[in-house]
Amino acid sequence: MLLGDLFEDRSLPQVDVSALAYDARAVTPGAAFFCVRGFTADGHRYAPDALANGAVALVVDHPLNLGIPEVLVPDVRASMAPAAARFNGDPTARLATVGITGTNGKTTTSYLTRALLEAAGRQTGLMGTVTSWVGGVEHPVVRTTPEAIDLQRQFRAMVEARSPDVAAVMEVSSHALALHRADAIHWDVAAFTNLTQDHLDFHADMEDYFQAKRLLFEVAAAQGATLVTCVDDAYGARLARDFPETVTIGIDAPDAALRAVDLRPGGAFTDFTVDGLALRAPLPGRFNVLNALVALAAARALGVDDATIAAALPTAGGVPGRFEPVDAGQDFAVIVDYSHKPDALDNVLRTAREMATNKLIVVVGAGGDRDRGKRPLMGAAAAQHADRVVITSDNPRSEDPEAIIAAVAEGAGPDALRVADRRDAIVAAIDGAGPGDVVVIAGKGHETYQEVAGGVKLPFDDREVAREALRARLER
């Protein structure tokens, strides 16, 4: 593609661009290099490296005069998405695209939505926290929402796959919205689950966090997309007031357009009714009924009929690390869950409490180099619901694990057990469980590593560690 076409500016030199890059190490001959200002490094400093690797153009916010064409823009990061969409042939114009944002429930809702669309015969790509699906093939992920260049490349792959996708479901993080990663996407449905405290290491406060999430609705509304929001959540109710055409869902809110009633919890599911339609959420808990309602609304907006929804929802399948049971034949339940935010932990423990016929035991921690204000709140949520709290290390990153544990313990109280080694903490919880107990291992869910100082990721999977502890206990 010619540089002028890439930026819709015929005055630019007619240089042929064969690739886009924002990391100088990934530059290939013929690439345009975007000199993005990051949080720890300025991409302009790496422009000479990009040039050495074969870049034929630079995208900059101030002249560098390195002898190759430069595209001067006010914000390099914001310029990536439109350019990437043009370079890849504007792929989302050929996909029915669903964007799901919120603090909790994005992953589960995305999985459920994809399952409902596929049940209707629409092969559907997925981009999210746990995994991505492109053309029916699963791929690992690095972050919830990729950088715009990578994102648009994935959308193009969905369209051009041997078995092409006709729809795409995507988790949209607040970081992605604030940092323009999700710009230049054609939305057909935009959905909001809820907003609770998280990411206040990135956002100035909860209002700033909300405004970042709101960006998805602003863009989608201007495109004529269907908007879906949970009005049981105060921030979701705000969105419904701001965007009156929004399809509202809820359980407690009496004026929700799609309201779940007659909830009947089962061991691993919840039955409920909406508009006279009997449905079964394939996961336990009221919060998962709300996730299912969002998926229902999104699927309906894309033409999936109620009979297909009712048949497909109960078999939508579990989401890795989301209320995932670990069973080795023991006489108590072990649940692994990704809940690493106070409200998510509260929801999970409420549901686990309903399952327990005896004690509820929770293993909990908090991540390092992240929102410190939520640490005592995590401890308080654990202590409120559990009979026994084991506080341990999560992903300490550059921080002292003991300091993080102490902050969580401020909320949990003096009776909480502190075990810094996560493996030992899981073993202690499982060894201390009795018949009818429920052990919840919270915080890491699907993750298969523990991140420590220096960005090192050590192999660690809560599910595998729990299985090992269960086997060892049963052998004894």
Summary of the structure (lengths in Angstrom):
residues: 476
radius of gyration: 23.5
end to end distance: 66.3
largest distance: 76.7
contacts: 1751
relative contact order: 0.09
helix: 39%
strand: 21%
